[in-house]
Amino acid sequence: MNARSSPKQLMTLAYSASIGMIAAYTLWLYALGSYRELLVPLFVTLILLVCLLMHLGPGVQPALPRVLLLASTYVVVLSAVYVAPEASSLWLGLPIAATFLLLPLWVALAVNGACLLAWWWIAPFAASAPLSIGYTALALLLALPPWEHARRRALLRATDPNDSDCNAYHIDTLKERLNNEFQRAAMLNKRLAVLVLHLPQLDMAEEQFGHRAQTALLGALCSEVNSRCRDHDILGRAGNATFWLVLPDTSESGALLVRERLQRALSRCVLVETGQLEARITTCLPQRKESFGRYMQRLEARADAIAHV
């Protein structure tokens, strides 16, 4: 399985499994003749079907179906506990686990803390000390895997200068290298040029064809640019669909020649999902006695300008 496409597939599996479990629970209640308790799981089944369609459809924020799935989990568990108070308290661990699976770490901790406080306020007699300690211990235990994952990802980000999706420098490394080249050009009276590249097809490719098409677009751009540039030229990803190509010892006319060469090469690149690769390229050169901060502002403004053409 492709590691880039597995999160969407896993979420599809999670929605499908949730629908199957709730539908089976609904049928079980129907077979027992518990028609009063049937309405909540039946309604939740319809909500989960909507969540699956929202997850599979384009143009929907992935957070919305996840929040609906989490709310449905809370509703079903609370309804089951209300109908059968003698049910095992282990069922309370299901919404806690779902919170850490569907929400970011700190949001999940905040939600579980708020639920514990609400439980103590609404039903202080039911919220016994051992049960509250077990609730807190389970929440902290479930927080360990995402915390460790976030720590390892931050460590990898701090030690890896490359972008996680393509063969280009990460934005932090890019700014550091650009600052070094800017200072070197100012001290040695050298010339410096930067090409700003924008991929207008990138967001459309992810919405219509998924992350694999987006990765193919990024890979094609980086491959074409790196193969047609010098070894000391610096290609970095400045935004989601924006790249900066730093050209040391390059005048404005040289930068324009590089831009024309790249535009011809990129126009000949054709991908299966998106067709001919489209790229907008413009130049941005430092001005005399300009500070690096001011130059960065002009670069970002130039990137915003070509992104909204």
N, C-alpha and C positions, 0 to 999 in steps of 0.2 A: 504493500500500500504506500502511495506517495505521502511523505510526511507533511507536505504542504496542504494536501486536500483532506487529510484524516480528520481535523477538527470538525469540518462541516459534515462529514460522513458520520462521525460519532454522535453529533447532535441530532442528525436525522434518525439514527438508531435509538437515541434516547427518547425522542418524541414518539417514535413508533412503539417502543417498548412500554412507554407510559400509557399510550392509548390502549394497547393490548391488556395491560394489567387493570386499568380502570373499567374497560369493557367487560373483562372477566368478573371483576367484583360486582359490577352492575347485574350481570346475568346470574351470579350466585345469589344476590339479594332477591332477584325476581323468582328464582327457583324456590327460595325459602318462604316466599310470600310476604316479605317485608316491604310492602309497597310504600309505606311512609318514608322509609330510609332510602328509597330508590331514586328520589328526585335529585339529590345532590350529586351522586356519582354519574347519573345520566347527563346532567348539565355540564359537569366537568369533562365528560367524554367529548361533548360537542366543542367545548372550549379548546381541548387538546387537539382536536381535528383542525380547528382554525389555526392553532399555533404551528402545526406541521405544514399547513399550506402557506402560512406567512414565512416560515423558515425556508421553504423550497422556492417561493416566488421571489422575483427580483424587486429591488427598490425598497425593501423593508429593513429597518434597522434591526440587527440581530438581538439587541437587548430587549425589544418589546415581547417577542414570543417567549424569551427566557423568563421575564418577569411574570408573564401569564402562567407559565408552567410552574414556577415557584409558588405563586398565589394559589393555584389549583391544588398543589401538594398540601399546603397549610389547610385549605378548606376541607379536603377529604379527610385528613387525619383528625382535625378538630371535630368534624361531624361524626366520625366513627367513635371517638372518645366520648363525645356527648351522649350518643345513643347507647353506648355500652361502657359505663364508667369503670366496670371491672376489667376492662381490657388492659393488656400489659403495657407498662410505661415505655417499653422498648419502641413502640410505634412513634413516640415523640422524637426519636433519633432520626426518623426519615426526613422531616423538613429541615432539621439541622444539617444533615449531610447534603440535601439538595441545595441549601443555601450556599455552601462552600463550592459545590460543583457548578453552579449557575452564575454566581456573582464574584466580583473581585474580592480579594482577601479582606481588605479593611472594611469594605461595604458589608461583607458577610458577617464579620465580627460585630459591626455596629447593629445589624439587624437582629442577630441572636442576643446581644446585650439588651436591646430594646424589648425583645419578646420576653426575656427573663424578668425585666422590671415590670412589664405589663402583667405578667403572670402573678407576681407578688402583689401587685396592686388590686387586680380583679379578684383573685382567689387566694388570699393569704393563708387560708387553712389547708388548701390542697397543695400549696407549694411548700412542702416540707423541706427541711434542711438537707437530708441525704439526697433527695431527688434533685434539689437545686445544685448541690455539689456535683452530682453525676452529670447534670445538664451542662454545667460549666466545664467540667473535665472533658466531656465528649466534644464540646465546641473547640476547646484548645487543642485537643488531639487531632481533630479534623483540619485545624488551621496549620498544622506542621507541614504537610506535603506542599500546599501552595506557597507557604513562606520559604521553604527550601528551594522550590523551583524559581521563585522570584529572586532569591539570593544568588543562585547559580547563573541565572540569566543576567543579572547586574554584573556579576564577576566576568562573565563572558563578554559583555558589552564593554567593560572597562579595559579588557586585554585584547579584544579583537578590533582592529581598525576598520574592517570592511563592513559594508552594509549587510544585513541578514538576508536580503532578497536578491542581490545582484553583485556583480564583480566591480564594485565601486566603493570608494571610501565612505564611511559613516560621516554624518554631518559634523560631529565634534572633531574628528580627525581632519576632515576637509577644512574647517575653519582654522585649525591649528596650522596645517600646511600652507594655507593661503596667507595667513598672517606672517609666516616665516618668509614666504616668497615676496610678500609686500615689503617687509623690512629689508630684505636683501636687495630688492630693486631700488629702494630709496637710498640705501647706503652706498651702493656701487654704481648708482646712476644707470641702472639697467631698465629695460622696458618690460612691461608685464601686461598681459591681456587675459581676459576671462570670457569664455563663451557660455551663455546661459541657454540650456536646452530644456524644452518642455514637451512632454508626451500627452497630447490631448486625448488619445484613445485609451489611456490607462484605466481610468475610472469606469468607462463604458465596458472595457474588456472584463473587468472583475465582476461587474453587475450581470452581464449577459452570459459570460462563459466560465466564470469562476476564477479561483486564484491561479490555476495552472496557466490560463491565457495571460494573466497579468505577469507571471514570472517569465513566460516566453517573450513578452514584449520587452521587459527589462533586460533579459539576457541578450536579445538581439541588438538592442541599443548599445549596451556595454561592449559586446563583442565587436561591433562595427567601429565604435569610437576607439577602443583600445588598439585595434589592429591598424588603424590609420593615424596614430599619433606617435610622438616620440616617447622614449622610455622615461624621460623626466617630466612629461606632462602629467597632470593630476586630474583624474576624473572622480567626482564625488557626488553623492545624492544629497541635494539640499532640501528636498521636500518629497512628498509622495510621488509626484510626477515631474519634478524639476531636478536637473543636474547642472553642476558647474564644471566646466573644463578649464583648468588653470593652465595657461601657456606661458611659462617663463621665457624671457629673452625674445619676446614676440611683439612686433609693432602692430599698429592698427591694420595696415595693409596685409600683413601676414595672418592676422586673425581672420580677416575677411576671406582670404584664400582657404584657410582651414574650414571656415564655415561653409563655403561653396563645395569643397571636397566632401565634407560630411553629409551635406544635404543630398548630393548626388548618390552617395553610397547608401544612405538610409532610404532614399526613394526606390532603390532597386531591391530592397529587402521586403519580401512578401511572406506573411504568416498565414497559416491555415484558417484560424478563427477570425482574425481582424483584417486580413488582406494586406494591402500595401502599408508599410510603416510610415506614419506621419509624425514629423518632428518640427517644432518651431525653434529656430536658433537665432540668437542675437548676441551682439558683442557689448562688453562693458569694460572700459579701460580706466585705470586710476588717473586722476588729474594731478597737476603739479601742486605739491605741498598739501595734499589732501590727507586727512587722518584715516586710519584703518576703520574706525567706527563709522565715519561718514561714508567710506567706500562700501562697507557692508550694507548700510541703509540703501544706497543706490542699487546694489546688486539685488537685494530683496525686492525693491520697488520694480526693477526691470523684470524680475521673475513674475511678479504679480501682474505686470502689464501684459506680458505675452501669454499668460495663462488665461486672461479674460478677453483675448482678441476675438 
